[in-house]
Amino acid sequence: MRVDTAANELYVADGYGNHRVIVFDATIGAYKRHWGANGRPPGDASVRQFWNPVHCVRIASDGLV
């Protein structure tokens, strides 16, 4: 997990079975959004998905996850 304090968002690596990164409001825990590999919805057959479990989340200095 990683908190983006500027955006008040909690990013969670949810790779076991779901193959996604999911985002919650860091204050109240409300669901905001999620995505799979390459920013696509999990299960999108048009792109390669996260094959191995997604173990971590990092936010770069430019704001990319």
C-alpha positions in Angstrom: 0.0 0.0 0.0 1.0 3.6 -0.6 -0.7 6.8 0.4 -0.5 9.8 -1.9 -1.0 12.6 0.7 -1.4 15.4 -1.9 -4.3 13.6 -3.5 -5.5 11.9 -0.3 -5.6 8.5 -2.0 -4.5 5.1 -0.8 -3.1 2.8 -3.6 -3.3 -0.9 -2.9 -1.5 -3.6 -4.9 -4.3 -6.3 -5.2 -2.4 -8.8 -7.3 -3.4 -12.2 -5.9 -6.2 -13.3 -8.2 -7.4 -9.8 -9.1 -4.4 -8.6 -11.0 -5.0 -4.9 -10.3 -4.1 -1.7 -8.5 -7.1 -0.3 -6.6 -7.5 3.2 -5.2 -9.4 4.3 -2.1 -10.0 7.7 -0.5 -7.3 7.8 2.2 -9.6 9.4 4.8 -12.9 7.4 4.6 -11.8 4.4 2.6 -14.3 4.8 -0.2 -13.6 3.1 -3.4 -12.4 5.5 -6.2 -11.1 3.4 -9.1 -8.9 0.5 -10.2 -6.9 -0.7 -13.2 -5.0 -3.7 -14.5 -1.8 -3.8 -16.6 -1.0 -0.9 -18.8 -3.9 1.1 -17.3 -6.5 -1.2 -18.7 -9.4 -2.8 -16.8 -8.6 -6.1 -15.2 -9.4 -8.9 -17.5 -9.1 -6.9 -20.7 -8.1 -9.6 -23.2 -6.6 -7.0 -25.6 -3.5 -6.5 -23.5 -1.2 -8.6 -21.4 -2.3 -8.5 -17.8 -0.2 -8.6 -14.6 0.7 -12.3 -14.6 2.6 -12.5 -11.4 1.1 -11.1 -8.2 1.3 -7.4 -7.8 3.3 -7.0 -4.5 3.9 -3.3 -4.2 2.9 0.2 -5.3 5.2 3.1 -5.8 4.5 6.7 -6.8 7.2 8.4 -8.8 8.2 12.1 -8.3 6.2 12.9 -11.4 3.1 11.4 -9.9 2.9 8.3 -12.1 2.1 5.0 -10.2 
